Amino acid sequence: MRYGPAGGTFTATFEREGAGLTVRTEAFAARIGDPADDAHGEPELTLSAC
């Protein structure tokens, strides 16, 4: 989904690496990795602009 004057949808690609998943579009990349070393075992999420 996209917001703003540009409109349209993102074209996404998906890449699986071990226990992680990377989602890439022309605007951003998101990586969901292995559970973090915390008490709750939550997966780690990293976002970056392209």
Residue pairs with C-beta under 8 A, 6 or more apart in sequence:
1 9
1 10
2 8
2 9
2 10
2 27
10 25
10 26
10 27
11 25
11 26
12 23
12 24
12 25
13 23
13 24
13 25
14 21
14 22
14 23
14 24
15 21
15 22
15 24
18 34
19 33
19 34
20 31
20 32
20 33
20 34
21 31
21 32
22 29
22 30
22 31
22 32
23 29
23 30
23 31
23 32
24 50
25 50
26 50
27 49
27 50
28 47
28 48
28 49
28 50
29 47
29 48
29 50
30 45
30 46
30 47
31 44
31 45
31 46
32 43
32 44
32 45
33 43
33 44
33 45
33 46
34 43
34 44
35 41
35 42
35 43
35 44
36 42
36 43
36 44
